[in-house]
């Protein structure tokens, strides 16, 4: 019985560790928002013309889903966007699917 309980706890912990960090997000909707908000306008200037490099640079400041959401707030504020929780989830899902690959 103890072995069964321990096995179930381990399986639950593994499933939680591999859970989608943006469960309410839709990557396709996030891509549309990324384009609509013209996010790479600022990134292009910072990265010498290829704004997507900002996501894969060695010294990037976003290293987990929580930091990504915090960064979305910073970028949204700088661009004077009124981002909803749904927008954050969609953008997070898009960026995670295409650049970050957080578990």
PLY file of the C-alpha trace (Angstrom):
ply
format ascii 1.0
element vertex 103
property float x
property float y
property float z
element edge 102
property int vertex1
property int vertex2
end_header
0.00 0.00 0.00
2.83 2.41 0.86
4.51 1.69 -2.47
1.28 2.40 -4.35
0.78 5.68 -2.50
4.38 6.74 -3.12
4.06 5.86 -6.81
0.86 7.90 -7.16
2.44 10.90 -5.42
5.44 10.69 -7.72
3.24 10.53 -10.81
1.22 13.55 -9.65
4.38 15.53 -8.95
5.77 14.66 -12.38
2.56 15.70 -14.11
2.52 19.00 -12.23
6.16 19.68 -13.10
5.41 19.18 -16.79
2.18 21.17 -16.79
1.61 23.82 -19.42
2.79 27.14 -17.94
0.11 29.02 -19.94
-2.92 26.73 -19.64
-5.41 29.46 -20.58
-3.37 30.60 -23.57
-3.88 30.12 -27.26
-0.63 30.37 -29.22
-2.35 31.30 -32.50
-4.20 34.14 -30.78
-0.90 35.17 -29.17
0.78 35.37 -32.58
-2.02 37.66 -33.78
-1.57 39.88 -30.72
2.22 39.90 -31.20
1.72 41.14 -34.76
-1.14 43.48 -33.88
0.87 45.13 -31.09
3.89 45.24 -33.41
6.07 43.87 -30.61
9.13 43.48 -32.80
9.15 47.22 -33.54
10.96 47.75 -30.24
12.83 44.43 -30.36
14.22 45.18 -33.84
15.76 48.40 -32.57
17.31 46.63 -29.59
18.62 43.65 -31.57
19.97 45.27 -34.73
17.06 44.43 -37.00
16.13 40.87 -35.96
13.74 41.35 -33.07
13.23 37.64 -32.50
16.86 37.35 -31.37
15.76 39.02 -28.13
14.14 35.73 -27.10
17.15 33.50 -27.74
20.11 35.66 -26.73
22.50 34.13 -24.21
22.00 36.88 -21.63
18.21 36.99 -21.82
16.40 38.20 -18.72
13.46 35.81 -19.00
14.26 32.35 -17.72
10.92 31.02 -16.47
7.18 31.52 -17.08
6.80 33.94 -14.16
9.54 36.19 -15.53
7.89 36.07 -18.95
4.59 37.32 -17.52
6.42 40.05 -15.60
8.22 41.06 -18.81
4.92 41.16 -20.70
3.74 43.70 -18.11
6.88 45.81 -18.63
6.60 45.70 -22.42
2.86 46.31 -22.34
3.37 49.32 -20.10
6.12 50.73 -22.33
3.88 50.34 -25.36
0.88 51.76 -23.43
-1.15 48.60 -23.97
-4.02 47.56 -21.74
-3.27 43.83 -21.62
-5.79 41.51 -20.06
-4.98 38.23 -18.33
-6.16 36.47 -21.50
-3.75 38.52 -23.64
-0.89 37.61 -21.29
-1.80 33.94 -21.48
-2.08 34.01 -25.29
1.18 35.91 -25.75
2.88 33.67 -23.20
1.65 30.56 -25.01
2.89 31.89 -28.36
6.30 32.96 -27.07
6.74 29.78 -25.08
5.79 27.56 -28.03
8.14 29.33 -30.42
11.06 30.56 -28.33
11.23 29.67 -24.64
9.91 26.09 -24.36
9.26 26.26 -20.60
7.66 23.22 -19.00
0 1
1 2
2 3
3 4
4 5
5 6
6 7
7 8
8 9
9 10
10 11
11 12
12 13
13 14
14 15
15 16
16 17
17 18
18 19
19 20
20 21
21 22
22 23
23 24
24 25
25 26
26 27
27 28
28 29
29 30
30 31
31 32
32 33
33 34
34 35
35 36
36 37
37 38
38 39
39 40
40 41
41 42
42 43
43 44
44 45
45 46
46 47
47 48
48 49
49 50
50 51
51 52
52 53
53 54
54 55
55 56
56 57
57 58
58 59
59 60
60 61
61 62
62 63
63 64
64 65
65 66
66 67
67 68
68 69
69 70
70 71
71 72
72 73
73 74
74 75
75 76
76 77
77 78
78 79
79 80
80 81
81 82
82 83
83 84
84 85
85 86
86 87
87 88
88 89
89 90
90 91
91 92
92 93
93 94
94 95
95 96
96 97
97 98
98 99
99 100
100 101
101 102
